[in-house]
Amino acid sequence: MFQLLESDLLRIFVAVARRGNVTKAADAVGRTQSAVSMQIRKLEDTIGAPLFERGPRGVTLTSDGRRLLPYAERIVALVTETTSAMRTKPLQGVIRVGIPEEYNQTLLPGALAAFATMHPDAEVTVMCGYTDQQLAALEADDIDLAIIFDWRDGVSGEVLAIDPTVWAVSVAHDLHLERPVPVALYWRSSWCRDFALRSLDQHATPYRVAYTCDTSSGLRSAIASGLAIAPISRSTIPPGARELTEADGFPQVDSSRVVLRRNTDRGGPEVDGMADAIRLAFAPFRAP
C-alpha cells in the first residue's frame, strides 16, 4: 500500500544529507540524536529502502537517498514558504534584486514567485548578472539586494549558503575517463583559469576545451548532452548528471560562499521581506 511521506521526516532527512552527520543534523533541527535516527528509520521503512550508508565518520547517501534528495529539498522549501506566507502581512513598494545567472532557473524563481503571490501590491524588478555586475549595480543604487558568489572570503554580507563548485558529468556518458578529458568552460573567464583548470593541473589531469559559453545554463547543456564535463555549483547539477568526486580523481573546484548584500542606502519592510524569501530559498543549502 502506498504511504504518503511526512514533510517533517523529509526535513530531517535533508538536514542529515546536507551535513553527513546525525549529531550535527540533530543540533540543527533541535532534536536528540536518537530521535533523528528513529525518524530516518521511519522514513526508510516508508520508502522501503535504505537512504544512508553508515560509516565511522558519518553517513553518506545511498542511490535511493540521492534520488530522493532533490524532491525532499523542494518539499521542505515549499512547506517553509507556505508557513511564512500564512504569517506574513502583504507589503507594498518597489524591490530591486540582483541574482546570479546560475540560480535564474533553479532556486530563485520559486522564491520570487512566492514573494509576488504573498505581496501582489509590491513591484519586483530582477537583474540577472555576474558578481561584478551585481556589485557595480549596488554601488550605483540600481538594486536593493544582490546575491553574489565569493570565492576568496573577500566580500562582506550575510552568508546564505556554502555552494561549492564541482566537476559534473552526464551519468549516461563516461567522459571523465577519457584522456584528455573534454571540458566545458566559461568564455574568457579568469575564474575558470584560476580555479577550474588549476584543479585539473594540480592533479595532472590532461584536458581539452571542448565547449565554451557565457552562461551556466550553457555548461549544464554541455554536461547533459554528453559533450563535456563542466565546473558548476553543486546545487545546480542538472538531472541525469552527477558530481565527480575525489574517488573519480576530480577534486572540488572551490568552496564558494553565496552572499546576500544589501544596498546601505535602501531599506524598509519590502526589502526585508524579499531578503526573507531569498533566505528560505537557500535554507536547504545553508552551511551547518
N, C-alpha and C positions, 0 to 999 in steps of 0.2 A: 504494500500500500504506500502511495506517495505521501511524504511528510513535508510540510512547509518548513523552511529554515527560519529560525528566530533571528531577528536583527541583533539582539544582544549577543547571541553566540557568534555572529559574524563580526561584530565589533571586537570581541575578544580575540577571535581568530586573526583579524587584521593586525591587532596590537602585537601578538606573538610572532606573526610572519614578518613584520617590519623590524622587530628587534632581535629575532633569532634566539630569544631567551625568555623562558616563562617567568622568571623572577622579575626581570625588568618590565615585562608586559603587565604583571600583576601590580607593580607600583604605578604604572601609567594609568591603569583603569580603576585603581582604588579597590582591588580585591586581594585576597590572600593567594599565595602560590597554589595551594591545594584546591581552592575554588576555581582558579583559572584552569588548572589541569583537568578538573572534573567537567568544566564546560566544554573544553576541547574534546574530551572523550565523548561527551553527549553529541557534539556536532559530528564527530566521526561516525558514531552509531547511526545518526540520521542520514548522513551521506552514504554510509555503507562502505567506507574505505578509509584507510589511514591518511591523514593530511600532513603529518610531520614524521621525520625520522629523528629519533632521539640519539644524541651523542654526548660525550663527556663535557663538551664545551657549549652545549646548547642544542637547538633544534634547527633542522632545515626542512624545506617544503618537499613533499613527495610530488610526483607528477600530477596527482589529483589535487594536491594543495595549490600547485602553481596554476592549474586550470580554474580553480575556484577563486583565487585571489582577486583578479580584476573585477569580477562580479560582486564580490563581497565589499570591495572598496567603494564601488558605485552605490551599493545599497546603503552602506554606513553613511556616506556623504549625503545621500538623499534624505535619510531619516534625520540627520543632524540639521540639514537645511529646513526641513519641514517643521521641526520643533522650533527652530529660531523664527521662522516665518509667522507661526501662530502666536509668538510672544512679542512681536515687533510691530510698532505703530508705523503707518505709512509715512514716507518722507517726501519732501519737495525740494526743488533746486536743481542745479547743474553739477554733474560729476564728470570729470575728465580723467580717464585712466589709461595708462600705457601698459601693454602686455607684450611678452616675448612671442615671436612667431612660433616657437616650439610648442606653446600651450594654446595657440589660437584654435586648434581643432580638437583639443583633448580636455584638459582640466577646466579651463576658464569659461568656455561658452555656457556651460550649465550654471556656473555661479552668476554670470552676468544676467542670464535669462531669469534665474530665480530672484535676483535683486529687482529686475524690472517688473516681475509679477507681483512681488511684495510691495513695490513702491511705484505704481503706474504713473504718478504725477512727477516723478523725478526724471530729468533728462540726462541720459548717459551717452557720453562720447568716448569712443575707444580708438586709441592709436596703437597699431601693431608695428613693432620695430625692434632693433637690436639694442643691447645695453647702452652703447654710446649714444644712440639716438634718444633713448629714454632719459638719460641723464641730462642731455642738452635741452630736451623739452621741459624738464623740471626747472632747470636754470632759467629758461626763457618764460616761465609761468604759462606754458601751453597745456600742462596737465597737472592734476592734483595728486595723483598716486602713480607710482611706477613699480612694476615687478621686474627685477633685473637679476642677472647672474653675477656672482662674484667668485672668481677662481683663486684669488690670492689673498682673501681676507682683507681687502683694501677698501671696501665700501661699507659705510655705516648704514644702519637701518635695522628694521625688525626681520630676523631670520624666520622665514616661513617654513623652510624645509631644507634638508640636505638631499639634493637630487644629482647623484654622481653621473658623469658621462662615462659610458661604457661602449665597448665594441659590440655590435649586434649582427646577427646573421639569420638568413631565412632557414627555418627548420627543414625545408624541402631541398636545400642545397648545402653542400659541404664546402663552401668556398674558402672557409678558414683553413682548410687542409691544403689548398693549392699554394705553390711556391713559384713565383712570387704571388702573394695573396692580393686579389683585386680589392681596392678600397675606394670608397666614395667620400669626397671632401667638399667643404665649402670653398667656393671660388675666391682666390686671393685672400685667404684667411690667416692672419698671424697666429690665431689660437690653434688652428689645425697644425701649423708648423711647430709651435712651441709646446703643444700638449699631445695631440693625437699622434702625429708622426714620430715625435720623440719617444712616445711609449713603445712604438714598434722598434725604433732604433735601439733603445736601451735593452731590448730582448733579442736583438739581432734577427728580427723577423723581416725577411725580404718582402717588398710590396711593390705594386704598380698602381698608379692612379687610373682607375677605370671610369670614373664618373665625377663630374663636378657640377655644383649647383649653388644657388643663392639662399635656399631655404631648407629648414629641417624636414618639411614635407617631401622635398626632393630626395633627401637622404633616406627617408623611410620608404619611398618608392623604389629606390635603388636596392634596398635590402629586400623588400617584399617580392620584387621581380627576379631576384637571384642574380643581379648584375654585380653586386659587390657587398662587402661588409662595410659598416659605417659607424662612426662615433656619434652616439645620440644620448640624450638624457634617459636614464633608466625608466622613468615614468612614462616615456613616450615610445617605448619599443612597440612596433606595430603587431597586430595579430599575425600569427604564423611565423613569428621570429622569436629569437631567444638571445639572451645575453651571453657573450663569450667571457669565460672566467679565467682565472689563473690556471685552472686544470686544463683548459684548452690552449694555454700558452699566451693568453691575452690579458694583461693587467688592466685594472680600472684606469681610465684616462685622467680623470680629475675628481675632486670632491666638491663640486660646485655647491655653493650656498645660494638658495633662492631668497632674495631680499626684497622686502617691501619698503620703498622710500616714499616719504610724504613731502609735498610742497609746503615749506615752512610758512609761506605767506597765505596759505589757504587752509581752512578747516571747516568745522560745522558738522551737524549731525548727519548730513547726507554723505560726507566724505568718510565719517566714522562708520556709517552703515555699509558703504562699499568695502571698506577695509575689513569689516567683519565677514562679509560674503567671500572675500578673497581668502581669508584665513580658513574658512570652512572648506573651501575647495582643496586646500593643501593639507587639511587635517590628517588624511591617511598617510601622508609622506613626511609628517613632522618628525624632526630628529628626536630620538629618545632622550 
